[in-house]
Amino acid sequence: MGKQTICEIVESEIHLDELIEKLTSNTSGAVVLFTGLVRGFTERDNPHETLHLEYEAYQPMAEKMMYQIAEEIRKKWPEVESIAMIQRIRKVMPGTPTVVVACSAAHRDTGVFDAARYGIDRLKEIVPIWKKEFGKNGESWIEGDYIPRKSE
């Protein structure tokens, strides 16, 4: 099958089992999958309920930046086989996946965990995706300036 790179902005549901099938071959022994979900309730900073989120993206630039991140991952972790970065846009309800970063490799000790973590952190840092939150008290654009550190 060879190494695959999947970088997409999608409007429809992200099917995790189908994605894993696309990323694996007979040499794959590990898949690390980060899935971001819409929270129905946020406790950090200003606790509040979320009715839904709406995502927007400048698709050509977003996908170009995702491919750039995939290349960065391949340089840092050459044993990673396949990489996927998928961001859902439009209206997304609580409990639903909004973003997936997945990396496959022959073994778990190849840096595959670090590669997936790097992928989601870089995606949040440089990919042009915007999020609007809708709650009982109205709507607001959410800034993406929070990047968790290893201790969080």
C-alpha positions as CSV (number, residue, x, y, z in Angstrom):
1,M,0.0,0.0,0.0
2,G,2.8,2.5,0.8
3,K,2.7,5.6,2.8
4,Q,-0.5,7.6,2.5
5,T,-1.2,11.2,3.3
6,I,-4.8,12.3,3.7
7,C,-5.5,16.0,4.3
8,E,-9.1,17.1,3.9
9,I,-11.7,19.7,4.9
10,V,-15.1,17.9,4.9
11,E,-18.7,18.9,5.5
12,S,-19.9,15.4,6.4
13,E,-19.4,13.1,9.3
14,I,-15.9,11.7,9.9
15,H,-16.0,7.9,9.9
16,L,-13.1,6.7,12.2
17,D,-13.2,3.0,11.3
18,E,-13.0,3.8,7.6
19,L,-10.1,6.2,8.2
20,I,-8.1,3.6,10.1
21,E,-8.7,1.1,7.3
22,K,-7.3,3.7,4.8
23,L,-4.2,4.3,6.9
24,T,-3.1,0.8,7.6
25,S,-1.5,-2.0,5.6
26,N,0.0,-5.4,6.4
27,T,3.1,-3.6,7.9
28,S,1.0,-1.4,10.3
29,G,1.1,-2.4,14.0
30,A,0.1,0.9,15.5
31,V,-2.4,3.7,14.8
32,V,-2.6,6.7,17.1
33,L,-5.7,8.7,16.6
34,F,-6.5,12.1,18.1
35,T,-10.2,13.0,17.8
36,G,-11.5,16.4,18.8
37,L,-15.1,16.5,19.8
38,V,-17.7,19.3,20.4
39,R,-18.1,19.6,24.2
40,G,-21.7,20.1,25.3
41,F,-20.4,21.9,28.4
42,T,-17.1,23.8,28.9
43,E,-15.6,24.0,32.4
44,R,-12.4,25.9,31.7
45,D,-12.3,29.7,32.1
46,N,-15.9,30.7,31.6
47,P,-18.1,27.6,32.3
48,H,-21.0,27.4,29.8
49,E,-23.2,25.1,27.7
50,T,-22.6,24.8,24.0
51,L,-25.6,24.1,21.7
52,H,-23.4,23.6,18.6
53,L,-20.4,24.9,16.8
54,E,-20.0,26.1,13.3
55,Y,-16.6,25.8,11.6
56,E,-15.4,27.7,8.6
57,A,-12.1,27.3,6.6
58,Y,-10.4,28.7,3.6
59,Q,-10.2,25.2,2.1
60,P,-7.3,25.5,-0.4
61,M,-5.0,27.2,2.1
62,A,-6.1,24.9,5.0
63,E,-5.4,21.7,3.1
64,K,-2.1,23.1,1.8
65,M,-1.1,23.8,5.4
66,M,-2.2,20.4,6.5
67,Y,0.1,18.8,3.9
68,Q,2.9,21.0,5.1
69,I,2.4,19.7,8.7
70,A,2.4,16.1,7.3
71,E,5.7,16.8,5.7
72,E,7.0,18.2,9.0
73,I,5.9,15.0,10.7
74,R,7.6,12.8,8.1
75,K,10.9,14.7,8.6
76,K,10.8,14.4,12.4
77,W,9.4,10.8,12.6
78,P,10.5,9.0,9.4
79,E,9.1,5.7,10.6
80,V,5.5,7.0,10.5
81,E,3.8,5.2,7.7
82,S,0.6,7.1,7.0
83,I,-0.8,10.4,8.2
84,A,-4.4,11.8,8.1
85,M,-5.6,15.3,9.1
86,I,-9.3,15.8,8.6
87,Q,-11.3,18.9,9.8
88,R,-15.0,19.0,9.6
89,I,-16.7,22.4,8.8
90,R,-20.3,23.7,9.0
91,K,-22.6,22.9,11.9
92,V,-21.4,20.3,14.4
93,M,-23.4,19.1,17.4
94,P,-22.0,18.1,20.8
95,G,-20.4,14.7,21.0
96,T,-19.5,14.8,17.3
97,P,-15.9,14.6,16.0
98,T,-14.7,17.9,14.5
99,V,-11.1,17.1,13.8
100,V,-9.0,14.0,13.5
101,V,-5.2,13.6,13.3
102,A,-4.0,10.0,12.9
103,C,-0.6,8.4,12.3
104,S,0.2,4.8,11.6
105,A,3.5,3.0,12.0
106,A,4.9,-0.5,12.3
107,H,5.3,-0.2,16.1
108,R,4.1,2.0,18.9
109,D,7.7,3.0,19.9
110,T,8.4,4.7,16.6
111,G,7.4,8.2,17.7
112,V,3.8,7.7,16.4
113,F,2.3,9.1,19.6
114,D,4.5,12.3,19.4
115,A,3.8,12.6,15.7
116,A,0.0,12.7,16.3
117,R,0.3,15.2,19.1
118,Y,2.6,17.4,17.0
119,G,0.0,17.2,14.2
120,I,-2.9,18.5,16.2
121,D,-0.9,21.1,17.9
122,R,0.5,22.5,14.6
123,L,-3.0,22.3,13.0
124,K,-4.4,24.5,15.8
125,E,-1.4,26.8,15.4
126,I,-1.2,27.4,11.6
127,V,-4.2,26.1,9.7
128,P,-6.9,28.8,8.8
129,I,-10.0,27.3,10.5
130,W,-12.5,29.5,12.4
131,K,-15.0,28.3,15.0
132,K,-18.2,30.0,16.1
133,E,-19.9,28.8,19.3
134,F,-23.6,28.9,19.8
135,G,-25.0,28.8,23.3
136,K,-28.1,29.8,25.3
137,N,-26.7,33.3,25.7
138,G,-25.9,33.8,22.0
139,E,-23.0,33.2,19.7
140,S,-19.3,34.1,19.6
141,W,-16.2,33.5,17.6
142,I,-13.7,31.4,19.6
143,E,-10.0,32.3,19.4
144,G,-7.7,29.4,18.9
145,D,-4.8,30.7,21.1
146,Y,-4.9,27.9,23.7
147,I,-2.3,25.2,23.1
148,P,-2.1,22.7,25.9
149,R,1.3,21.8,27.3
150,K,2.5,18.3,28.2
151,S,1.5,18.8,31.9
152,E,-2.1,19.6,31.0
